[in-house]
Amino acid sequence: QVQLVESGGGLVQAGGSLRLSCAASGFTFSKHIMGWYRQAPGKQREFVASIHGGGRDTYYADSVKGRFTISRDNAKNTVYLQMDSLKPGDTAVYYCAAGFYAVVSITDVDYWGQGTQVTVSS
């Protein structure tokens, strides 16, 4: 039984920070690439960031480069997304994602979390 459970979302003012967490279970976490997607109302789900199983290789969407940092703790089966310098445009439901081969493409995602709301006020 695979589970990805996000937490850490909330309401924050522009320029502020949040750290999202995703606790994983039911699969070999260290063998999977982990990532984050987000979806704003009326828009398609978009890729945000990914991190390889070893925790060294990371990839970010251009819109969040320099502001967001993805990390993982394989001992805790948890992936994080540190979000700094938040903008109103970052407002969305953020989803944790896992893929054995990749997560940068939606079609590569094997497992999804339920999502956590991030709202950035101006």
Secondary structure, 3 states (H helix, E strand, C coil): CCEEEEECCEEEECCCCEEEEEEEECCCHHHCEEEEEEECCCCCCEEEEEECCCCCCEEECCCCCCCEEEEEECCCCEEEEEECCCCHHHCEEEEEEEECCCCCCHHHCCEECCCEEEEEEC
